[in-house]
Amino acid sequence: MRKGGSQRIAAIKQLIESLGGRLEAFYFSYGEDDAYLIIDLPDAATGIAISLAVNASGAVRISTIPLITPAEMDAACKQAVPYRAPGA
């Protein structure tokens, strides 16, 4: 808090960019969650690595929600999944 929000954003942006990502949006909030970020990362493993490192610090708790593009949704809809519901 002593250094304000701008310096926190700069530190997070530097972390994301050092891993090949891009910070698209950052908003502070109040309530159960203190901030919301939209970031573009090279792959899911990079997002997982960030989550593991930040959560392991114990200073901050983050959760991630992967966003799915329309093209990824189209590809998923075309995949055959051999699922049988319980009792069916």
C-alpha positions, 0 to 999 in steps of 0.5 A, a space after each residue: 500500500 505504501 507504494 500504491 497501485 501503479 507500482 504493483 501493476 508495473 511489477 506484475 507486468 514485468 513478471 508477465 512479460 518476462 515469461 513471454 506474456 502480455 498484460 491486457 487489463 488490470 483492475 483493482 476491486 474490493 470485496 472477496 477479490 482484490 484485483 482482476 487481470 486479463 493476461 495473454 500467455 504463450 501457453 497453459 504451462 506458463 499460466 500454471 507456473 505463475 499460479 504455482 509460484 505466486 500461491 507458494 509465496 503465501 503472500 497472495 492467493 490467486 486463481 485462474 480462469 482460462 478463457 476459450 476463444 470461439 475457434 477453440 470452442 469450435 474445435 472442441 465441439 467437433 471432437 468425438 468424446 466416448 462418454 456414457 452417462 452413469 446409469 445409461 
